[in-house]
Amino acid sequence: MLEWLSQFSPVTQALIGTLFTWGVTALGASLVFFFKTINKNLLNGMLGFAAGVMIAASFWSLLAPGIEMAEELGQTAWLTAAIGFLAGGAFLFSVDKLLPHLHIGKDTSQAEGVKTSWQRSVLLVLAITLHNIPEGLAVGVAFGAVAYGLPSASLAGAVALAIGIGLQNFPEGAAVSIPLRREGFSRKKAFLYGQASGIVEPIAGVIGAVAIIGMRPLLPYALAFAAGAMIYVVVEELIPEAQQGEEHIRTDIATVGCMVGFAVMMILDVALG
């Protein structure tokens, strides 16, 4: 697969990688054709798994290579990483406050972002779309970094990141479509909304790859930026949502899921990267 991918430009590689992650989102969303409800414990475990993958990817695939690149480029590595990381979090914080969205299980009156009269279904999908932006951006920047031939940026590492993001997108797709079905949507409509939540990833991926090509000094900042954005999503959305439920809901399942997700992504990055 690496040999096949190497014949394409970094932008095309980013597009292929994020089309894969989008496809896995659609695959997860397709579970709505087989299930109308999803056990809350299972949902929490899946959200925890997604959080673990994103935490591991933020360090192993983004921050660590970014720090190495900063050193190779003669930058102050810790400062570059800190600036990029905090900028990524600030970006998602701003988008979170501006983009209208609604988390599953909450009433329309609890919608976040700018007030709007948009339909509940649109607001629900936008909530998931919001944290797919940094995922697509991370994959795009990782493939774009390969173009510079730096030791810390490898095609195998970018592929490992795409695979990891894809793995956590499967439960995310199901976590969108199945609750929508439970709220009264048809199976087809719930699936369409579920897979649509991932369509932003190819867009963000291509933008990330294009933006970083030709701006080599900004590459370490871009990797740290993507890491900061992903960590913001994990702490602000995934972990709190994975811990929600009635008293009988086992929140430790989300914790176990997070540990497993982290380990899987770490193994992928170390083994392939």
Accessible surface in RSA format (square Angstrom, percent):
REM  Atomic radii and reference values for relative SASA: ProtOr
REM  Chains: A
REM  Algorithm: Lee & Richards
REM  Probe-radius: 1.40
REM  Slices: 20
REM RES _ NUM      All-atoms   Total-Side   Main-Chain    Non-polar    All polar
REM                ABS   REL    ABS   REL    ABS   REL    ABS   REL    ABS   REL
RES MET A   1   139.25  72.1  89.48  59.2  49.77 118.5  56.81  48.3  82.44 109.2
RES LEU A   2    76.05  42.4  73.89  52.9   2.16   5.4  74.18  52.1   1.88   5.1
RES GLU A   3   154.67  88.8 141.50 107.1  13.17  31.4  60.07 116.2  94.61  77.2
RES TRP A   4   126.78  50.9 120.58  58.4   6.20  14.5 104.94  56.0  21.84  35.4
RES LEU A   5     8.44   4.7   8.44   6.0   0.00   0.0   8.44   5.9   0.00   0.0
RES SER A   6    68.21  57.6  43.42  58.0  24.79  57.1  31.14  66.3  37.07  51.9
RES GLN A   7   122.92  68.7  80.59  58.9  42.33 100.8  38.08  81.1  84.85  64.4
RES PHE A   8    66.06  33.1  54.24  33.6  11.82  30.8  58.35  35.4   7.72  22.1
RES SER A   9    58.25  49.2  45.57  60.8  12.68  29.2  44.48  94.7  13.77  19.3
RES PRO A  10    27.94  20.4  27.94  25.5   0.00   0.0  27.94  23.1   0.00   0.0
RES VAL A  11    41.47  27.3  41.47  37.5   0.00   0.0  41.47  36.0   0.00   0.0
RES THR A  12    48.16  34.2  46.54  47.2   1.61   3.8  22.54  30.3  25.61  38.7
RES GLN A  13     8.83   4.9   8.80   6.4   0.03   0.1   0.00   0.0   8.83   6.7
RES ALA A  14     0.00   0.0   0.00   0.0   0.00   0.0   0.00   0.0   0.00   0.0
RES LEU A  15    67.71  37.7  67.71  48.4   0.00   0.0  67.71  47.6   0.00   0.0
RES ILE A  16    47.33  26.9  45.43  33.8   1.90   4.6  45.98  33.1   1.35   3.7
RES GLY A  17     6.73   8.3   0.00   N/A   6.73   8.3   6.63  18.2   0.11   0.2
RES THR A  18     0.00   0.0   0.00   0.0   0.00   0.0   0.00   0.0   0.00   0.0
RES LEU A  19    78.69  43.8  71.39  51.1   7.30  18.3  71.67  50.3   7.02  18.9
RES PHE A  20    93.79  46.9  82.71  51.2  11.08  28.8  92.52  56.1   1.27   3.6
RES THR A  21     0.07   0.0   0.07   0.1   0.00   0.0   0.00   0.0   0.06   0.1
RES TRP A  22    65.14  26.1  65.14  31.5   0.00   0.0  64.60  34.4   0.55   0.9
RES GLY A  23    38.59  47.6   0.00   N/A  38.59  47.6  32.63  89.5   5.96  13.4
RES VAL A  24    22.78  15.0  21.67  19.6   1.11   2.7  22.47  19.5   0.32   0.9
RES THR A  25     2.17   1.5   2.17   2.2   0.00   0.0   1.76   2.4   0.41   0.6
RES ALA A  26    24.32  22.4  23.29  35.9   1.02   2.3  23.74  33.4   0.58   1.5
RES LEU A  27   107.69  60.0 103.97  74.4   3.72   9.4 106.29  74.7   1.39   3.7
RES GLY A  28     0.00   0.0   0.00   N/A   0.00   0.0   0.00   0.0   0.00   0.0
RES ALA A  29     0.00   0.0   0.00   0.0   0.00   0.0   0.00   0.0   0.00   0.0
RES SER A  30    25.56  21.6  25.56  34.1   0.00   0.0  18.67  39.8   6.88   9.6
RES LEU A  31    46.09  25.7  46.09  33.0   0.00   0.0  46.09  32.4   0.00   0.0
RES VAL A  32     0.00   0.0   0.00   0.0   0.00   0.0   0.00   0.0   0.00   0.0
RES PHE A  33    91.49  45.8  71.92  44.5  19.57  50.9  71.92  43.6  19.57  56.0
RES PHE A  34   149.01  74.6 118.54  73.4  30.48  79.3 123.69  75.0  25.32  72.5
RES PHE A  35   109.44  54.8 105.37  65.3   4.07  10.6 109.44  66.4   0.00   0.0
RES LYS A  36   109.38  53.4 103.11  63.3   6.27  14.9  49.74  44.8  59.64  63.5
RES THR A  37    83.18  59.2  73.70  74.7   9.48  22.6  40.31  54.1  42.87  64.8
RES ILE A  38    22.62  12.9   7.11   5.3  15.51  37.4  11.59   8.3  11.03  29.9
RES ASN A  39    93.83  64.7  77.57  75.0  16.26  39.1  31.73  76.4  62.10  60.0
RES LYS A  40    60.70  29.6  54.89  33.7   5.80  13.8  39.52  35.6  21.18  22.6
RES ASN A  41    36.19  25.0  35.89  34.7   0.30   0.7   7.41  17.8  28.78  27.8
RES LEU A  42   102.20  56.9  97.06  69.4   5.14  12.9 101.68  71.4   0.52   1.4
RES LEU A  43    16.38   9.1  16.38  11.7   0.00   0.0  16.38  11.5   0.00   0.0
RES ASN A  44     0.00   0.0   0.00   0.0   0.00   0.0   0.00   0.0   0.00   0.0
RES GLY A  45    11.89  14.7   0.00   N/A  11.89  14.7  10.12  27.8   1.77   4.0
RES MET A  46    29.14  15.1  25.99  17.2   3.15   7.5  15.03  12.8  14.11  18.7
RES LEU A  47    14.18   7.9  14.05  10.1   0.13   0.3  14.18  10.0   0.00   0.0
RES GLY A  48     2.77   3.4   0.00   N/A   2.77   3.4   2.77   7.6   0.00   0.0
RES PHE A  49    39.94  20.0  39.94  24.7   0.00   0.0  39.94  24.2   0.00   0.0
RES ALA A  50     0.11   0.1   0.11   0.2   0.00   0.0   0.11   0.1   0.00   0.0
RES ALA A  51     0.17   0.2   0.17   0.3   0.00   0.0   0.17   0.2   0.00   0.0
RES GLY A  52     0.01   0.0   0.00   N/A   0.01   0.0   0.01   0.0   0.00   0.0
RES VAL A  53     0.25   0.2   0.25   0.2   0.00   0.0   0.25   0.2   0.00   0.0
RES MET A  54     0.00   0.0   0.00   0.0   0.00   0.0   0.00   0.0   0.00   0.0
RES ILE A  55    50.52  28.8  49.25  36.7   1.27   3.1  49.25  35.5   1.27   3.5
RES ALA A  56     0.00   0.0   0.00   0.0   0.00   0.0   0.00   0.0   0.00   0.0
RES ALA A  57     0.00   0.0   0.00   0.0   0.00   0.0   0.00   0.0   0.00   0.0
RES SER A  58     1.70   1.4   1.70   2.3   0.00   0.0   1.70   3.6   0.00   0.0
RES PHE A  59    93.67  46.9  93.64  58.0   0.03   0.1  93.64  56.8   0.03   0.1
RES TRP A  60    78.83  31.6  73.02  35.3   5.81  13.7  72.71  38.8   6.12   9.9
RES SER A  61    11.92  10.1   2.00   2.7   9.92  22.8   4.73  10.1   7.19  10.1
RES LEU A  62     0.00   0.0   0.00   0.0   0.00   0.0   0.00   0.0   0.00   0.0
RES LEU A  63    33.97  18.9  33.63  24.1   0.35   0.9  33.71  23.7   0.26   0.7
RES ALA A  64    23.50  21.6  20.32  31.4   3.18   7.2  22.85  32.2   0.65   1.7
RES PRO A  65    21.11  15.4  20.09  18.3   1.02   3.7  20.99  17.3   0.11   0.7
RES GLY A  66     3.44   4.2   0.00   N/A   3.44   4.2   3.12   8.6   0.32   0.7
RES ILE A  67    58.58  33.3  57.69  43.0   0.89   2.1  58.32  42.0   0.26   0.7
RES GLU A  68    84.40  48.5  83.45  63.1   0.95   2.3  25.97  50.2  58.43  47.7
RES MET A  69     2.05   1.1   2.05   1.4   0.00   0.0   2.05   1.7   0.00   0.0
RES ALA A  70     0.26   0.2   0.26   0.4   0.00   0.0   0.26   0.4   0.00   0.0
RES GLU A  71   109.16  62.7  88.82  67.2  20.34  48.4  32.21  62.3  76.95  62.8
RES GLU A  72    78.91  45.3  40.10  30.3  38.81  92.4  39.43  76.3  39.48  32.2
RES LEU A  73    51.05  28.4  19.88  14.2  31.16  78.3  25.77  18.1  25.28  68.0
RES GLY A  74    71.01  87.6   0.00   N/A  71.01  87.6  35.75  98.1  35.26  79.0
RES GLN A  75    45.10  25.2  27.07  19.8  18.04  42.9  25.96  55.3  19.14  14.5
RES THR A  76    70.81  50.4  58.30  59.1  12.51  29.8  29.15  39.2  41.66  63.0
RES ALA A  77    14.73  13.5  10.86  16.8   3.87   8.8  10.86  15.3   3.87  10.2
RES TRP A  78   180.63  72.5 170.85  82.7   9.77  22.9 158.34  84.4  22.29  36.2
RES LEU A  79    79.40  44.2  79.40  56.8   0.00   0.0  79.40  55.8   0.00   0.0
RES THR A  80     3.60   2.6   3.41   3.5   0.19   0.5   1.13   1.5   2.48   3.7
RES ALA A  81    13.58  12.5  11.33  17.5   2.25   5.1  13.29  18.7   0.30   0.8
RES ALA A  82    41.49  38.2  33.38  51.5   8.11  18.5  41.17  58.0   0.33   0.9
RES ILE A  83    84.74  48.2  79.06  58.9   5.67  13.7  83.35  60.0   1.38   3.8
RES GLY A  84     2.33   2.9   0.00   N/A   2.33   2.9   2.33   6.4   0.00   0.0
RES PHE A  85    58.71  29.4  58.19  36.0   0.52   1.4  58.19  35.3   0.52   1.5
RES LEU A  86   124.87  69.5 118.32  84.6   6.55  16.5 120.13  84.4   4.74  12.8
RES ALA A  87    42.87  39.4  32.74  50.5  10.13  23.1  39.76  56.0   3.11   8.2
RES GLY A  88     0.00   0.0   0.00   N/A   0.00   0.0   0.00   0.0   0.00   0.0
RES GLY A  89    13.90  17.1   0.00   N/A  13.90  17.1  13.70  37.6   0.20   0.5
RES ALA A  90    57.77  53.1  48.93  75.5   8.84  20.1  55.88  78.7   1.89   5.0
RES PHE A  91    81.38  40.7  74.70  46.3   6.69  17.4  80.93  49.1   0.45   1.3
RES LEU A  92     1.37   0.8   1.37   1.0   0.00   0.0   1.37   1.0   0.00   0.0
RES PHE A  93   102.60  51.3 102.60  63.6   0.00   0.0 102.60  62.2   0.00   0.0
RES SER A  94    53.74  45.4  49.62  66.2   4.12   9.5  26.81  57.1  26.93  37.7
RES VAL A  95    28.34  18.6  26.71  24.2   1.62   3.9  28.34  24.6   0.00   0.0
RES ASP A  96     1.93   1.4   1.39   1.4   0.55   1.3   0.03   0.1   1.91   1.9
RES LYS A  97   112.68  55.0 101.90  62.5  10.78  25.7  51.41  46.3  61.26  65.3
RES LEU A  98   115.64  64.4 111.91  80.1   3.73   9.4 111.91  78.6   3.73  10.0
RES LEU A  99    45.21  25.2  42.40  30.3   2.81   7.1  45.19  31.7   0.02   0.1
RES PRO A 100    12.38   9.0  12.38  11.3   0.00   0.0  12.38  10.2   0.00   0.0
RES HIS A 101     0.00   0.0   0.00   0.0   0.00   0.0   0.00   0.0   0.00   0.0
RES LEU A 102     0.53   0.3   0.08   0.1   0.45   1.1   0.53   0.4   0.00   0.0
RES HIS A 103    13.35   7.3  12.00   8.3   1.35   3.4   7.33   7.6   6.02   7.0
RES ILE A 104    40.95  23.3  24.51  18.3  16.44  39.6  24.51  17.7  16.44  44.6
RES GLY A 105    68.77  84.8   0.00   N/A  68.77  84.8  34.28  94.1  34.50  77.3
RES LYS A 106    60.30  29.4  57.76  35.4   2.54   6.0  24.10  21.7  36.20  38.6
RES ASP A 107    87.36  61.2  79.24  78.9   8.12  19.2  29.68  69.9  57.67  57.5
RES THR A 108    64.61  46.0  60.05  60.9   4.57  10.9  47.11  63.3  17.50  26.5
RES SER A 109    91.17  77.0  57.78  77.1  33.39  76.9  55.26 117.7  35.91  50.3
RES GLN A 110    97.86  54.7  82.71  60.4  15.15  36.1  31.78  67.7  66.08  50.1
RES ALA A 111    21.51  19.8  14.29  22.1   7.21  16.4  14.30  20.1   7.20  19.1
RES GLU A 112    52.16  29.9  46.20  35.0   5.95  14.2  30.19  58.4  21.96  17.9
RES GLY A 113    22.81  28.1   0.00   N/A  22.81  28.1   2.43   6.7  20.39  45.7
RES VAL A 114    83.04  54.6  74.54  67.5   8.50  20.5  81.33  70.7   1.71   4.6
RES LYS A 115   165.23  80.6 144.19  88.5  21.03  50.1 117.11 105.4  48.12  51.3
RES THR A 116    54.12  38.5  14.49  14.7  39.63  94.4  20.61  27.7  33.51  50.7
RES SER A 117   114.96  97.1  80.09 106.9  34.88  80.3  55.10 117.3  59.86  83.9
RES TRP A 118   124.01  49.8 111.57  54.0  12.43  29.2  90.83  48.4  33.18  53.8
RES GLN A 119   122.09  68.3 112.97  82.6   9.11  21.7  45.51  96.9  76.58  58.1
RES ARG A 120    71.48  30.0  64.66  33.0   6.82  16.2  43.49  59.4  27.99  17.0
RES SER A 121     4.97   4.2   3.61   4.8   1.36   3.1   2.11   4.5   2.85   4.0
RES VAL A 122    54.28  35.7  53.02  48.0   1.27   3.1  54.28  47.2   0.00   0.0
RES LEU A 123     2.25   1.3   2.25   1.6   0.00   0.0   2.25   1.6   0.00   0.0
RES LEU A 124     0.23   0.1   0.09   0.1   0.14   0.3   0.09   0.1   0.14   0.4
RES VAL A 125    13.40   8.8  13.40  12.1   0.00   0.0  13.40  11.6   0.00   0.0
RES LEU A 126    33.26  18.5  33.26  23.8   0.00   0.0  33.26  23.4   0.00   0.0
RES ALA A 127     2.00   1.8   1.81   2.8   0.19   0.4   1.83   2.6   0.17   0.5
RES ILE A 128    19.25  11.0  19.25  14.3   0.00   0.0  19.25  13.9   0.00   0.0
RES THR A 129    19.82  14.1  19.82  20.1   0.00   0.0  17.43  23.4   2.40   3.6
RES LEU A 130     0.50   0.3   0.50   0.4   0.00   0.0   0.50   0.4   0.00   0.0
RES HIS A 131     3.39   1.9   3.39   2.4   0.00   0.0   0.60   0.6   2.79   3.3
RES ASN A 132     1.25   0.9   1.25   1.2   0.00   0.0   0.00   0.0   1.25   1.2
RES ILE A 133    38.07  21.7  38.07  28.4   0.00   0.0  38.07  27.4   0.00   0.0
RES PRO A 134     0.34   0.2   0.00   0.0   0.34   1.2   0.34   0.3   0.00   0.0
RES GLU A 135     0.00   0.0   0.00   0.0   0.00   0.0   0.00   0.0   0.00   0.0
RES GLY A 136     0.12   0.1   0.00   N/A   0.12   0.1   0.12   0.3   0.00   0.0
RES LEU A 137    29.36  16.3  29.36  21.0   0.00   0.0  29.36  20.6   0.00   0.0
RES ALA A 138     0.00   0.0   0.00   0.0   0.00   0.0   0.00   0.0   0.00   0.0
RES VAL A 139     0.30   0.2   0.30   0.3   0.00   0.0   0.30   0.3   0.00   0.0
RES GLY A 140     0.00   0.0   0.00   N/A   0.00   0.0   0.00   0.0   0.00   0.0
RES VAL A 141     4.10   2.7   4.10   3.7   0.00   0.0   4.10   3.6   0.00   0.0
RES ALA A 142    11.41  10.5   6.53  10.1   4.88  11.1   8.65  12.2   2.76   7.3
RES PHE A 143     1.79   0.9   1.79   1.1   0.00   0.0   1.79   1.1   0.00   0.0
RES GLY A 144     0.00   0.0   0.00   N/A   0.00   0.0   0.00   0.0   0.00   0.0
RES ALA A 145     1.38   1.3   1.38   2.1   0.00   0.0   1.38   1.9   0.00   0.0
RES VAL A 146    34.70  22.8  27.57  25.0   7.13  17.2  27.57  24.0   7.13  19.3
RES ALA A 147    56.38  51.8  16.04  24.8  40.33  91.8  26.13  36.8  30.25  80.1
RES TYR A 148    47.59  22.2  25.65  14.6  21.95  57.1  30.58  23.0  17.02  21.0
RES GLY A 149    63.55  78.4   0.00   N/A  63.55  78.4  34.73  95.3  28.82  64.5
RES LEU A 150    14.02   7.8  10.31   7.4   3.72   9.3  10.40   7.3   3.62   9.7
RES PRO A 151   120.83  88.1  81.92  74.7  38.90 141.4  95.86  79.1  24.97 155.2
RES SER A 152    20.05  16.9   0.35   0.5  19.70  45.4   8.10  17.2  11.95  16.7
RES ALA A 153    13.55  12.5   1.03   1.6  12.52  28.5   5.98   8.4   7.57  20.0
RES SER A 154    43.93  37.1  33.96  45.3   9.97  23.0  34.33  73.1   9.60  13.5
RES LEU A 155    26.47  14.7  22.26  15.9   4.21  10.6  22.26  15.6   4.21  11.3
RES ALA A 156    19.75  18.2  17.38  26.8   2.37   5.4  18.08  25.5   1.67   4.4
RES GLY A 157    14.62  18.0   0.00   N/A  14.62  18.0  13.43  36.8   1.19   2.7
RES ALA A 158     3.06   2.8   0.39   0.6   2.68   6.1   1.06   1.5   2.01   5.3
RES VAL A 159     8.17   5.4   7.90   7.1   0.27   0.6   8.17   7.1   0.00   0.0
RES ALA A 160     0.00   0.0   0.00   0.0   0.00   0.0   0.00   0.0   0.00   0.0
RES LEU A 161     0.24   0.1   0.24   0.2   0.00   0.0   0.24   0.2   0.00   0.0
RES ALA A 162     4.87   4.5   4.87   7.5   0.00   0.0   4.87   6.9   0.00   0.0
RES ILE A 163    45.66  26.0  45.62  34.0   0.04   0.1  45.62  32.9   0.04   0.1
RES GLY A 164     0.52   0.6   0.00   N/A   0.52   0.6   0.52   1.4   0.00   0.0
RES ILE A 165     0.04   0.0   0.04   0.0   0.00   0.0   0.04   0.0   0.00   0.0
RES GLY A 166     0.19   0.2   0.00   N/A   0.19   0.2   0.19   0.5   0.00   0.0
RES LEU A 167    75.54  42.1  71.32  51.0   4.23  10.6  71.57  50.3   3.97  10.7
RES GLN A 168     0.00   0.0   0.00   0.0   0.00   0.0   0.00   0.0   0.00   0.0
RES ASN A 169     0.45   0.3   0.45   0.4   0.00   0.0   0.13   0.3   0.32   0.3
RES PHE A 170    68.19  34.1  68.19  42.2   0.00   0.0  68.19  41.3   0.00   0.0
RES PRO A 171    10.80   7.9  10.57   9.6   0.23   0.8  10.74   8.9   0.05   0.3
RES GLU A 172     5.84   3.4   4.39   3.3   1.44   3.4   4.82   9.3   1.02   0.8
RES GLY A 173     0.24   0.3   0.00   N/A   0.24   0.3   0.24   0.7   0.00   0.0
RES ALA A 174     0.11   0.1   0.11   0.2   0.00   0.0   0.11   0.2   0.00   0.0
RES ALA A 175     7.88   7.2   5.19   8.0   2.69   6.1   5.19   7.3   2.69   7.1
RES VAL A 176     0.04   0.0   0.04   0.0   0.00   0.0   0.04   0.0   0.00   0.0
RES SER A 177     0.00   0.0   0.00   0.0   0.00   0.0   0.00   0.0   0.00   0.0
RES ILE A 178     3.49   2.0   3.49   2.6   0.00   0.0   3.49   2.5   0.00   0.0
RES PRO A 179     0.42   0.3   0.34   0.3   0.08   0.3   0.42   0.3   0.00   0.0
RES LEU A 180     0.61   0.3   0.61   0.4   0.00   0.0   0.61   0.4   0.00   0.0
RES ARG A 181    48.56  20.4  48.06  24.5   0.50   1.2   0.00   0.0  48.56  29.4
RES ARG A 182   111.97  47.0  88.93  45.3  23.03  54.8  41.21  56.3  70.76  42.9
RES GLU A 183    65.87  37.8  28.64  21.7  37.22  88.6  30.00  58.0  35.87  29.3
RES GLY A 184    65.90  81.3   0.00   N/A  65.90  81.3  35.01  96.1  30.89  69.2
RES PHE A 185    30.84  15.4  25.21  15.6   5.63  14.6  30.84  18.7   0.00   0.0
RES SER A 186    59.68  50.4  51.27  68.4   8.41  19.4  46.87  99.8  12.81  17.9
RES ARG A 187    81.67  34.3  78.89  40.2   2.78   6.6  27.50  37.6  54.18  32.8
RES LYS A 188   143.17  69.8 141.39  86.8   1.77   4.2  83.73  75.4  59.43  63.3
RES LYS A 189    89.01  43.4  88.14  54.1   0.88   2.1  43.28  39.0  45.73  48.7
RES ALA A 190     0.00   0.0   0.00   0.0   0.00   0.0   0.00   0.0   0.00   0.0
RES PHE A 191    45.73  22.9  45.73  28.3   0.00   0.0  45.73  27.7   0.00   0.0
RES LEU A 192    82.04  45.7  80.83  57.8   1.21   3.1  81.10  57.0   0.94   2.5
RES TYR A 193    45.73  21.4  44.99  25.6   0.74   1.9  27.39  20.6  18.34  22.6
RES GLY A 194     0.00   0.0   0.00   N/A   0.00   0.0   0.00   0.0   0.00   0.0
RES GLN A 195    35.15  19.7  35.15  25.7   0.00   0.0   4.97  10.6  30.18  22.9
RES ALA A 196    31.60  29.1  28.78  44.4   2.82   6.4  28.78  40.5   2.82   7.5
RES SER A 197     0.20   0.2   0.20   0.3   0.00   0.0   0.00   0.0   0.20   0.3
RES GLY A 198     0.00   0.0   0.00   N/A   0.00   0.0   0.00   0.0   0.00   0.0
RES ILE A 199    80.57  45.8  80.57  60.0   0.00   0.0  80.57  58.0   0.00   0.0
RES VAL A 200    24.12  15.9  23.95  21.7   0.16   0.4  24.12  21.0   0.00   0.0
RES GLU A 201     0.31   0.2   0.31   0.2   0.00   0.0   0.00   0.0   0.31   0.3
RES PRO A 202    10.75   7.8  10.01   9.1   0.74   2.7  10.57   8.7   0.18   1.1
RES ILE A 203    99.08  56.4  92.59  69.0   6.48  15.6  98.49  70.9   0.58   1.6
RES ALA A 204     8.46   7.8   5.52   8.5   2.94   6.7   8.46  11.9   0.00   0.0
RES GLY A 205     0.00   0.0   0.00   N/A   0.00   0.0   0.00   0.0   0.00   0.0
RES VAL A 206    41.28  27.2  41.28  37.4   0.00   0.0  41.28  35.9   0.00   0.0
RES ILE A 207   103.00  58.6  99.26  73.9   3.75   9.0 102.47  73.8   0.53   1.5
RES GLY A 208     1.96   2.4   0.00   N/A   1.96   2.4   1.50   4.1   0.47   1.0
RES ALA A 209     0.00   0.0   0.00   0.0   0.00   0.0   0.00   0.0   0.00   0.0
RES VAL A 210    83.78  55.1  74.91  67.8   8.87  21.4  76.03  66.1   7.75  21.0
RES ALA A 211    46.84  43.1  38.43  59.3   8.42  19.1  46.76  65.8   0.09   0.2
RES ILE A 212     5.89   3.4   5.89   4.4   0.00   0.0   5.89   4.2   0.00   0.0
RES ILE A 213    70.75  40.3  56.73  42.3  14.02  33.8  56.73  40.9  14.02  38.1
RES GLY A 214    69.36  85.5   0.00   N/A  69.36  85.5  37.04 101.6  32.32  72.4
RES MET A 215    78.17  40.5  75.14  49.7   3.04   7.2  50.32  42.8  27.85  36.9
RES ARG A 216    97.46  40.9  96.35  49.1   1.11   2.6  27.00  36.9  70.47  42.7
RES PRO A 217    83.37  60.8  82.83  75.5   0.55   2.0  83.20  68.7   0.17   1.1
RES LEU A 218    86.41  48.1  86.17  61.7   0.23   0.6  86.17  60.5   0.23   0.6
RES LEU A 219     0.00   0.0   0.00   0.0   0.00   0.0   0.00   0.0   0.00   0.0
RES PRO A 220     1.08   0.8   0.21   0.2   0.87   3.2   0.21   0.2   0.87   5.4
RES TYR A 221    67.61  31.6  67.26  38.3   0.35   0.9  36.65  27.5  30.96  38.2
RES ALA A 222    20.70  19.0  13.37  20.6   7.32  16.7  19.88  28.0   0.82   2.2
RES LEU A 223     2.46   1.4   2.46   1.8   0.00   0.0   2.46   1.7   0.00   0.0
RES ALA A 224     1.40   1.3   1.40   2.2   0.00   0.0   1.40   2.0   0.00   0.0
RES PHE A 225    51.77  25.9  51.77  32.1   0.00   0.0  51.77  31.4   0.00   0.0
RES ALA A 226     0.00   0.0   0.00   0.0   0.00   0.0   0.00   0.0   0.00   0.0
RES ALA A 227     0.00   0.0   0.00   0.0   0.00   0.0   0.00   0.0   0.00   0.0
RES GLY A 228     2.57   3.2   0.00   N/A   2.57   3.2   0.24   0.7   2.32   5.2
RES ALA A 229     0.03   0.0   0.03   0.0   0.00   0.0   0.03   0.0   0.00   0.0
RES MET A 230     0.00   0.0   0.00   0.0   0.00   0.0   0.00   0.0   0.00   0.0
RES ILE A 231    41.86  23.8  41.86  31.2   0.00   0.0  41.86  30.1   0.00   0.0
RES TYR A 232    43.16  20.2  36.51  20.8   6.65  17.3  39.05  29.3   4.11   5.1
RES VAL A 233     0.62   0.4   0.39   0.4   0.23   0.5   0.62   0.5   0.00   0.0
RES VAL A 234     0.59   0.4   0.59   0.5   0.00   0.0   0.59   0.5   0.00   0.0
RES VAL A 235    95.61  62.9  89.30  80.8   6.30  15.2  89.30  77.6   6.30  17.1
RES GLU A 236    59.47  34.1  41.30  31.2  18.17  43.3  27.09  52.4  32.38  26.4
RES GLU A 237     5.46   3.1   3.85   2.9   1.61   3.8   2.46   4.8   3.00   2.4
RES LEU A 238     1.57   0.9   1.55   1.1   0.02   0.0   1.57   1.1   0.01   0.0
RES ILE A 239    67.55  38.4  66.71  49.7   0.83   2.0  67.55  48.6   0.00   0.0
RES PRO A 240    55.74  40.6  45.52  41.5  10.22  37.1  52.95  43.7   2.79  17.3
RES GLU A 241    35.30  20.3  34.72  26.3   0.58   1.4  14.76  28.5  20.54  16.8
RES ALA A 242     1.72   1.6   1.72   2.7   0.00   0.0   1.72   2.4   0.00   0.0
RES GLN A 243    71.97  40.2  57.45  42.0  14.51  34.6  32.09  68.3  39.88  30.2
RES GLN A 244    75.82  42.4  69.98  51.1   5.84  13.9  34.43  73.3  41.39  31.4
RES GLY A 245    51.77  63.8   0.00   N/A  51.77  63.8  15.88  43.6  35.89  80.4
RES GLU A 246   124.68  71.6 117.06  88.6   7.63  18.2  38.25  74.0  86.44  70.6
RES GLU A 247   183.37 105.3 147.70 111.7  35.66  84.9  70.68 136.7 112.69  92.0
RES HIS A 248   136.65  74.7 112.22  78.0  24.43  62.5  92.68  95.5  43.97  51.2
RES ILE A 249    19.51  11.1   9.23   6.9  10.28  24.8   9.23   6.6  10.28  27.9
RES ARG A 250   137.23  57.6 132.63  67.6   4.60  11.0  48.21  65.9  89.02  54.0
RES THR A 251    57.48  40.9  54.88  55.6   2.61   6.2  22.83  30.7  34.66  52.4
RES ASP A 252    68.72  48.1  64.77  64.5   3.95   9.3  40.65  95.7  28.07  28.0
RES ILE A 253    47.19  26.9  45.32  33.8   1.87   4.5  46.52  33.5   0.67   1.8
RES ALA A 254     2.80   2.6   1.60   2.5   1.20   2.7   1.91   2.7   0.89   2.4
RES THR A 255    74.58  53.0  70.67  71.6   3.92   9.3  57.18  76.8  17.40  26.3
RES VAL A 256    90.07  59.3  89.13  80.7   0.94   2.3  90.07  78.3   0.00   0.0
RES GLY A 257     9.76  12.0   0.00   N/A   9.76  12.0   9.52  26.1   0.23   0.5
RES CYS A 258    27.18  20.6  27.15  30.3   0.02   0.1   7.97  20.2  19.21  20.7
RES MET A 259   132.61  68.7 127.40  84.3   5.20  12.4  95.53  81.2  37.08  49.1
RES VAL A 260    74.30  48.9  71.29  64.5   3.01   7.2  74.30  64.6   0.00   0.0
RES GLY A 261     0.00   0.0   0.00   N/A   0.00   0.0   0.00   0.0   0.00   0.0
RES PHE A 262    66.30  33.2  66.30  41.1   0.00   0.0  66.30  40.2   0.00   0.0
RES ALA A 263    36.67  33.7  36.44  56.2   0.24   0.5  36.54  51.5   0.13   0.3
RES VAL A 264    45.36  29.8  43.63  39.5   1.73   4.2  44.84  39.0   0.53   1.4
RES MET A 265     0.14   0.1   0.00   0.0   0.14   0.3   0.14   0.1   0.00   0.0
RES MET A 266    62.16  32.2  62.16  41.1   0.00   0.0  46.31  39.4  15.85  21.0
RES ILE A 267   108.62  61.8 104.87  78.1   3.75   9.0 108.41  78.1   0.21   0.6
RES LEU A 268    31.99  17.8  31.51  22.5   0.48   1.2  31.99  22.5   0.00   0.0
RES ASP A 269    17.68  12.4  16.72  16.6   0.96   2.3   0.00   0.0  17.68  17.6
RES VAL A 270    96.58  63.6  73.31  66.4  23.27  56.1  78.92  68.6  17.66  47.9
RES ALA A 271    78.10  71.8  37.53  57.9  40.57  92.3  47.84  67.4  30.26  80.2
RES LEU A 272    76.67  42.7  64.80  46.4  11.87  29.8  67.79  47.6   8.88  23.9
RES GLY A 273    56.77  70.0   0.00   N/A  56.77  70.0  23.67  65.0  33.10  74.1
END  Absolute sums over single chains surface
CHAIN  1 A    11567.7       9645.5       1922.3       8265.4       3302.4
END  Absolute sums over all chains
TOTAL         11567.7       9645.5       1922.3       8265.4       3302.4
